């Protein structure tokens, strides 16, 4: 994720004309021309902002027909699970009525071909097949809102990481999928028309950055888009046709996509983008890349997915997508409103071609509180009100099949967990009028300092403070002396401070251990590493865990590779290695192993590919380096074709001295409780009388392995016995035992270990 400075969005001094949404085959009429025919395109707005509970700068010159949309595709499943919504007065109300009353003009609804298993069990995420999508469209139309139909051309989620063809299309070649796309799109739209749904726009694919309907080559992909577009033209000739991509932050992405669409003759009206501030770069860049498409190819542009969190609290017991702060905006209702306002401003800044913004799933609420998790799971499974059910595992075994559950979006809703609208829902009104609240501190630019153990801690003398009225400036800060003094060995520290203006601030100080590898983050091009095999290379990437480079890997067919480095000149002692990975489409049977090998032994840890930018750090146990001072670090991958990801931030650290004085274990010797021996450089202690039982052969045998961190803290090993109150280090974190335990690895929240710090 890219941590970029927050942009409030300029309030333009010049009123930019809006664009009337043009029918296919006609030119978009400038707002000034439309004004002559209709009276005006700019909404009648007050001269001064309204008083409110949040501050929202007005977006000057916003066209009256600028789309303020939301995607509420989960609504039917939520209602079936007992979720209730309320209006601004606290009265129970229909969700669509509440949305319309808060300035929402359009509703987006996703369409999956067949989100059901053979027994009729839904895959989840709202179970939005065509009939359910039509029902949502009818309710939106009944409340005066227009509809965007979002075809995924899949039976379940389609996104940059997966574009799986529907079950019924799996046996088809490209020509067959093209024909099926046109037929399915036309038949579905006929149902919308028959139900009287007011369709403004139709998306022919969802986040098709890398593929659509299982088709990835551009000429083939273009045929799918063209087939969907042709069906729209046949059934709804006045509707706009949209193509949808994401990752605007990646240099050249959108220019390439737009050129390919043009060269392959795809007929469309709107180039649509996802834009999530915590993933997708700066707003200035968003405006720039959308402007290039609009100016070069004469297309309209829109953001059809965006969001921001108002809290970090989890509402239903299923982990949220956003579970940490980001620097662009505060995690609050105020921050949420500003995030939406600024995306609207960024699209408006494109000019007449910028036609609208849709907020993704603002009403995807918990079906019950976290303490009712088991009841919640029953509702998710029965009604499909979570992001995925277990029934989806047959269709999507590597994602939904492993991580099915509730909503990861409840803290990004525009309603609270009880269904009451947050004031941020009024952002669609406030961008036209402006809104002011009592001046408050909006944010303080985060202070983050990273240093290597032994380096001095130097914090800035000033911090940048931003207020809700848009003003900002530096303020001198005094840092807490006791917090500074506590910064010592490797770890993450918080240092409190207060500015001369009385604003409380916090600095994060990360002390990194000394890394004994050369170029552990591949920033020098990886020349110190040996990369062998196929499908992997050191390269610049936005998906690096540390810095701007990493080992990137992907191949269409099954492939394998390794990344290794041998280090010499190490001081004798205990060492361990860690590395960070992200990626996906790698089944459990794939091999992904991090290994540390010395003359004293070897140790391994599994590497995970848990999803795009879902970073997972693997850490091996410690192994001894002897007098030869040598160690070899190797990451080995044997992957299924299509698996992808990055490998980065490899750290070899010395964690302590090798236990001195212990003799080498002898098979025929008798040992009693407390005796210590060494085997392959590892130290073991006898728990009871033993003879002939090899140390390390079993986690439940007579021997427990002893290892310590540099500060003397015990390092967890599977065979060691711990009792209540014992503190251990494992995987870069510290844990305290809650009861007697052996062979139970720290990290399970239901186990005997409680994480510290």
WOTAHU-V489573 format. One line per field, one symbol per residue. ss: DSSP state (@ for helix, = for strand, . for the rest). phi: phi as a letter, one per 20 degrees, with the letter a starting at -180 (. if undefined). psi: psi as a letter, one per 40 degrees, with the letter a starting at -180 (. if undefined). A space follows every 10 residues. Layout:
ss: ???
phi: ???
psi: ???
//
This chain:
ss: .......... ........=. .........= @@@@@@@@.. .=.......= =....=.... ..=...==== =...@@@@@@ ....==.... .==.@@@@@@ @....===== =....=.... .=.......@ @@@@@@@@@@ @@...===== =.......=. .=....@@@. ...@@@@@@@ @@@@@@@@@@ @@@@....== ====...... .=..=..@@@ @@@@@@@@@@ @@@@@....= =====..... ..@@@@@@@@ @@@......= ====...... ..@@@@@@@@ @@@@@@@..= =====..... .......... .......... ..@@@@@@@@ @@@@@@@@.. ...======= .........@ @@@@@@@@@@ @@@....=.@ @@@@.....@ @@@.=....@ @@..=..... =.@@@@@@@@ @@@.==.... ====..==== ==........ .======... .========. @@@@@..... =========. ...======= ==........ .........= ===..===== ........== ====....== =======... ..======== ====...... ========.. ======.... =========. ..===..... =========. ...======= ======.... ..==.....= =....====. .=====...= =......... ..====.=.. ...==..... .=....==== ..=====... =......... ..====.
phi: .eedffcfnf efedfefecf fefgndffeg ffffffedoa deffcffcfe fbecdcffef mfffeffddb dcfeffffff enfcdcefen egbfgfffff fdnfdbcdce cdfbecefen effomnleef gfffffffff ffdndecded felbebgdbg ebcffggfdf eeegffffff fffffffffg ffffemfeee bcedoclegd ablmddfggf gfffgfffff ffffecfeee dddccbmffe gngfffffff fffemfebdc edcebdgfcd nefgfggfff ffffffdmde cbddbbabed bdfeecndge fdcbfcffbf eaffffffff gffgfffgff ogffdrcdee lfceefeafg fdgffgfffg ffdmeefadf ffffecfecg fdcgreeedf edfecffene ffffffgfef fedmbccgfc feacggdccd begoefecdf eccedddfen fbrfcgcdef fffffffcfg qdcddfbbef enefccdddd deffeeeelf dmfenmfedd dcncncafbf bfdffbndca eecabfdgbb abcbbddcmf fgqecbccbd cbqalcffff dbcdccccfe qbbcbfedce pflefcdecf fecedeffmd bcdcddccdf gnfbqccble cdcedrefge nefffdgefe cdgnfdbdcl nddccfebgb bnefgnfbfd efddedbcfg enffefcgee eccgnfdcdb mncdcdfeag bbmdffpefe eeddfdm
psi: ihgiiihdhi hidhhhiahh hiiheiihhi dddddddedi dhihiidiii haeihhhihh ehidehhgii hfeedddddd eehiiiaeee ihihdddddd eeehdihhhi hidgfiadee hieafefgad dddddddddd ddfeiihhhg hefieahhad ehghiideed eiaddddddd dddddddddd ddddefhghd ihhgihffde ihfehdhddd dddddddddd dddddgeeii hiihiafeeh hedddddddd dddefhhidh hiiihhdedf aidddddddd ddddddefii iihehiiiie iehheeehhi dheiiiedii gidddddddd dddddddded adeheihhhh geegiieiid efdddddddd ddefeadiid eedddgdecd ddeiaaheed eeieiieeeh hidddedddd dddiiiihhi hdihhihhhh iiheiihhii eiihhhieee iiiihiihih dddddehbai ahihhiihid eehhihihhh hiihheihfd efdeeedeih hiaieiihih iefidhaeii hhiiidihii iihihhhiei iiahiiiiih iiaafhidei hhhhhhhide aiiiiihige ihfghhhhhi iiihhadefi ihhhhhhhii heiiaihigh hhiheiihhi ehihhhdeih iiheiiiihf eihihhdihi hehhhediee aeihhhiiid eehhhhidei hiihehhihh feiiihheih ihehhidhee aehhhi.
//
